[in-house]
Amino acid sequence: MKKLLDAKVINTAYGLEVYLDSVKSIEIKEVHIPTIDSPFYEAKFGIKYFLLRKEKNCNSQRNYFYIRMNPDFSSIVLKETETESLFAVKNEAERKATKKLLGEWFVKTNNYKECINEFITEVEKEDTSHTAETIKFLEKLLEVTTEDIELASVEKPATCK
């Protein structure tokens, strides 16, 4: 029996963005733990999607965003990247739809959970002084809920303010 892919679509001015819960459509590019200069936990996620343009052509893209948590993990902020942002070149309705996609679908996908668990395995192999703290943050990411995302603000990069 074939397994069906879970997918979501966002209609934008540039075409339809089709997001699939398929192998390797989600990646963690980097993880940051709190420092004196940046007192937050952050994980940069990349999401691959297909852009179906009105001219009937289709291309795959990968865009990024951060999930940021404060040191006690009590609040979440979605943060845009400076380039290749998942929220870039979108109007307010499209940005809202993207945030909804992250809350109602992305954090619930099998690929999201698998991606984080694979990253935890890699961090455990490195065994640095920050291993336990990084793993604790990654485990908190596994607990992120739809409500957490809905309540989160979306911050533009510092260069865009």
Buried (B, 14 or more C-beta within 10 A) or exposed (E): EEEEEBBBBBEBEEBBBBBBBBEEBBBBEEBBBBEEEEEBBBBBBBBBBBBBEEEEEEEEEBBBBBBBBEEEBEEBBBBBBEEEBBBBEBEEEBBEBBBBBBBEBBBBBEBBBBBBEEBBEEBEEEEEEEBEBBBEBBEBBEEBEBEBBEEBEBBEBEEEE
